Amino acid sequence: MTLSKGFAAGLLGMAAVLTAMPSAAKEYKFAIQDSPASIIYKGIDAMKAEVAKLSAGDVTYAIFPSEQLGGLQAIIDQVREGEIDFTAVGYPDMSYLIPELKLIGEPYVVKDYDHLLRIAKGPYGQKMDAAFNAKGVRVLDIWYGGTRQTTSNKPINQIADMKGLKLRTPNVDFLIDFATAAGAKAVPVAFQEVYLALKTNQVDAQENPLPTIDTMKFYEVQSHVALTNHFVASKAIVVSEKTWQGLNEKQRAAVVQAAATARKINNDMMFKQEADLLEGFQKRGITITKPDTAPFRDAMRPFYQKLEEKFGAGTIDALIKQ
């Protein structure tokens, strides 16, 4: 069948118009384990608004919270493949892929958030950035995620008070190390089952950041909070390397700047909430204790030595002194 010249010309004209029209901007995926009620979600939402503004709408993303797209390893696998574009992951949590991250996971290696940033910007952090990149993931920024503390139904004024406690920990090596070093018995319990385990005395104590203690209402079944400050939690804001390579320079700059702007929003909320929660817990009748953490640090030495046998003598001490 032969097209008329007029009809063919019309088709060509329409094709030219469609070709000239700008294509719709891609909506990227930002998947996290955390719930919409969490501070990290609010920080990521603030980053979403900022990056859309800075990129003039070129970079927008949908947030998928509460493990909608899978748990930690499932999300990371999809980020590496470029199926998910962004995620927020605890900085040491990818130690299953990059074993040297265990060094900063060990309790008391990192003193506080500022110390963590110094480490991340130093030689170790640069080495880890290269390791992340080799796994198909690029670290954009590191946000504060709270400091883990210990709750119990008896006062913990010193390390000796930890002896014999059945302490719930996640099934994470460095947190099990903390329990063991302090003289407690580590009892891994699934996160959603911790409240019931405390209530039924399956475990005597647990450890988590203050916002988690509040959100999960552990204060209803625990009477004491000890500021053991044993682990500084963080959220590494990461992007798939495949996604990164698909962004132009302007888009990349927008993403980096938006992450930095949202970091301050996230961190300000987190520090304020921790301070407010301490006051709030005391008003609820919870006893707050501040044990000397030096003996806890000393008790971690054998665990540090074990890691240094694998990663090199003096590696942990170098991080502690940074």
Secondary structure by P-SEA (a helix, b strand, c coil): ccccaaaaaaaaaaaaaaaacccccbbbbbbcccccccaaaaaaaaaaaaaaaaacccbbbbbbcccccccaaaaaaaaaacccccccccccccccccccccccccccccccaaaaaaaaacaaaaaaaaaaaaacbbbcccccccccccccccccccccccccccccccccaaaaaaaaaacbbbbbccccaaaaaaaacccccccccaaaaaaacccccccbbbcccccbbbbbbcccaaaaaaccaaaaaaaaaaaaaaaaaaaaaaaaaaaaaaaaaaaabbbbbbccaaaaaaaaaaaaaaaaaacccaaaaaaaac
